[in-house]
Amino acid sequence: MPIIVNLDVIMAKRKMSLNELSEKVELTLSNLSILKTGKAKAIRFSTLEAICQALDCQPGDILEFVEDK
């Protein structure tokens, strides 16, 4: 898939655990884990906004487009 989710990288830089982020964005651990592993098919803008606020980052820090070769 050409969209790469770098949530784990940003979380590591912010030294935030999945549990902490889950509490801050009010998202279940399982849904957050699906997003973190890149298995999510979609993300709501409201969820992306909450994640960006919690991690003090931009959407482009979390989502990256990589062309298939």
Order of alpha helices (4+ residues) and beta strands (2+ residues): beta-alpha-alpha-alpha-alpha-alpha-beta
